[in-house]
């Protein structure tokens, strides 16, 4: 377990308020910059990021706010649609979850048109959501109500998967869009065929806080349980191949890098003041980087760079990993 030999963030961006969730768009914006959204108490900000690793004329990071949206409650989770683009006709589309058990689909042209579609059906807290990654015409969400629900963009439920415990994470296969991964709190991870609506494979572990599918190499699944991180190879066993202690306190989130299939990050549960971030590489016994964020929350990786972001108290903190 790691004591705090902390690396400072590579870059920080100031924000007006406490950041509860932050997500890079996993899809190309059609421009050199990446789309990034962050949210908190009654607000959601959409912007673009360009880093010095991508453009020599940038010093550190260039962050531009495209639009700030009023959001009725605190944003508890958010997901980007692949339809969000900044070339041709700019379109922003993302979906949020809030404590009123509703999803909100936000669509904006960043000028006059701004639509919010409220989707109701979950009967308890929504923990995670994701868009179908090819066309973005469906959204999957998981909840403490022991369901994973799949919605069309009109808010109709096209499928409901009954779970045996709260749903904590949901991931959609990047190319085979009929495959959905759903992780449950009790430690079961199932892969569903969206056509037959049947489970085709399941993994087991100790109770989970978070799980993620490695979308650059989809035989790998990762998660956090207790203070440990776990890695599965789904071709070899339904039980984890690797399990290592990571955090002094409980671990909270697990996210694979989108740039490197051996790179992943975990965060500790928000502590008294600081939240610990650890960046791991499967080829290295020691962490690649350890960071700490004041009341940190959220975790997301850049689409092409080995760089992740965590939200904090009126700031975004970015860690660049030298690979």
N, C-alpha and C positions, 0 to 999 in steps of 0.2 A: 504494500500500500504506500501511496506517495505522500510524503510530507510536502509542504509548500516550498519548493525551490522554483518559484513562479517566474515564468517569462512574462514580460509586459506585452500587451497587444502590439501587433505590428502597426496597426492603424486604429484610430478611433474617429467616430463621427458623432458630434453632439446632437441631441434630440431635445424636444421641448418638455417631454414627460417621461415617466417610467415606461420602459419597453417590456411588455409581457411575452410577445411572440415576434419572431423575425424569420422570414423565409426568402432565400434567393429563388427566383424562378428557375426551374430545372430546364427551361426551354429557351432557345435562342430568341432574342428580342428583334432580330433582323438588323440590329445596329451593333457596333463594337461593344457598347455598354451592356451590363447585365441589369435586368429588372430585380428590384428588391422591395419587399413590403414589410412593414413592422406595425404593430398595434399595441394598444393598451387600453386604459380606461376611457371608453367612449370615443376613441379615435382610431383611424387607420391611415397610414402614410404610404404612398407608393412613390418610388424614386428609381433612379438609375445609379449604378456604380461603375466606375472605371478605375483600374489600379495601375500603378506604375509598371507592373510586370506585363501589362497589356499595351501600354502606350508610353513611350519615353518622355512625352511632353507633360505627363501627369506627375505631380509630386505627391507621393503616397497614394491617397485615394481622392477621386473627384466624385462627390455625391450630389446629385441634383434631385430635389423634390419635384415630382410631376404633379402630384395632387394630394391634398389631405382631405379625408372623408370623415364626416361625423358618423359615429357608430353608436347605436342606442345603448349598448352595454359594453363591458370590457371584452376585448377580443381574446378568446381563449385558445383558438387554433385557426390556422388559415392555410389555404392551398391555392396554387396558381393554375390557371387554365393554359393549355398550349395555344389557345387562340389569342393570348396577350402578345401583341406585336407593336413595334414602334415605327416600322417602315410602312410604306404605302399609306393606308388609313390607320392612324394609331388607335388601338383598342386595348383596353385593360379589362381583364375579367378574372376575378378571383372569388373564392368562397370562404366565409368565416363561420366559426361556431362560437356560441356564447352561452352563458349560464341559464338563459331562458329555454334551453334545449332546442333552439332553432338554428338552422343554417341560413345564411344570407348570401345570395349570389349577387355580386356587385359587377355591373358592366358599365364602362365609361369610355367615351371617346376623348376624354381629357379636355373637352370644351363644354358644350351645352348638354349633351346627352349623358344622363347618369341614372341608371336603373338599379333598384334593389328588389330582388325576388326573395321572399321569405319562404322557407321550406320547413314544414312542421310534420312531426311523426315520432321522433324520439321522445321517450318518456323520462329520460334521466340525462345526466351530464354527457356531453359529446367530447370524446378525448382526442380524436384524430380524424382527418379527412384527406381525400386525394381525388384529383381529376383523372379520368381515363386519358392516357398520355398521347394517343395518336390524334384524335379529333376533338377531345374535350367535351363530348356530348353527354357524358355521364359523370356522376360524383359518387364516391363511396365514403361512408362515414361509420365510425364505431363509437359505442356508447356504453355507459354504466348500466344501461337497460338490457344488457346481454343480447344485443343485436348488432349486426353489420347491415346497413341499408344502402341500397344502390338507387340513385335518383336520376331522372332525366332533368333537363334544364328548366322544365316547366314546374318542377317540384313534385312530380309523380314518382312513387316508389316502383321501380321495375323489378326489384328483387329484395328479399329480406332473408338473411341468414341468422338462424337462432344459435346463440352461443351458450356455453355452460357457465360463463363468468363474464365480468365486464370486458368489453373490447378495448384494447389500449393502443393498437397500431394497425394501420391498413396500408398496403402497398400494391400498386398495379404493375404488372409486367410491362416493360417498355415497348416490346414488339408483339408479343402474343397477348393481345388485349382481352382475351377471354380468361386470363389467369389472374387471380386476386389472392394476395396473402393477408390473412387476418390473424393477429396475435391477441391472445386472451390473458387476463391477469393471472389466472391459475397456472399458467405455464404452457398451455397448448398453442401451437401455431399451425393453422390449417391453410392449405392452398385449395382454392375453389375453382372449378370450371364454371365460367359464367353462362355457358350454353346449357349444360345439364343442371346447373345450380347444385352440383354435388361436390363434396370434398374429394380431392384426388390424392392428397398426401398430407400427413401431419407429423409435426415435430413435438418433442416433449422436453420440459425442463422444470426447474424450480419456479415458483411464482415470478412473474415478469413485471417490470415497470415500463419497458419500452423495447421495441424490436424493429429491425429494418432489413429490407431485402437489398442485397448488393446488386444494383441494376447494371453494373459493368461486367459482372460475372454472376449470373443468377443461380448458380449452385450454392452460393454463400448467403447465409442469413446470420445476422448478429443481434444481440440483445443484452440487456442488463437485468441482473437479478441480485437482490441484496446489495452488496458492495462490489460484486464481480461483473466482468463482462464475459459473454459467451459467444462462441462462433460454431455454427453448424455447417457441415458439408452435406447437402440434402441427398447426394448420390451415395453416401456411405452409411449414414446412420440417422435414426430419428432422435438421437441424443447428441448433445454438443461435443464437437471434436476438441475444442479448447475452452478452458475456463480459467480466468485469472482474476485475482483481486485488483481493484483499480482505485477505489475511493475510500477514504477514511470513514466517511458516513455512507449512507445509502447512495447508490447511483440512481440517476433520474432518467437520462436520455441516452440513446445510442443512435448515431448516424454514420453511414458509410460515406466516404468521399465519392464524388462523381468523377474525379480525375484519375483516381488510382485505386484499383480493387483491393489493395492491401492496407489502405489508409482508412482509419475511422476515428471518431471522437466520441467521448462520453462526458456527461456532466454529472456532478454530484447534486443531491437534493439541495435546494436553497437552504443554506445554513443560517446562523444567526445574522451574519452580515454578508459573507462571501459565498459565492458558488464556484466550485472548482471545475475547470475544464481540463481534460487530458486528451491529447492527440496521440494515437497509438499507430504503430506499423507492425504488420504481422511478422516481418522479418527481423524485428528488433526486440530484444528482451525488455529494454527500458523504454518508457514513453519518449516520443519525439519532442513533445512540448507539454508543459503544464502551465496553465494560466489560472487566473482568479478574477472574478467579476463581482463587483459590489451588487448585491441582490440581483444576480444574473438569472436570466430566464430565456428559454428558447435555444435552438441550435440548428444551424443550416450550413451546407457546403455550397461553394461556388460551382457553377456548371462545368468549368474547364480548368480552373486553377486549384492547386492544393491549399485552399484557403477557406476557413470557416468563420462564422459570425455567431456571437452570443449577444443578446440584449441585456441592458443593465439600467442603472439609475440615470436617466436622461442621457444615455449614450449607447452607441453600437460599438462593440469591440471585435476587431478582426485579427485573426491569427494566420499568418502565412507560414507554410511549412516548406522548408528547403528539401526537396526530394533529389 
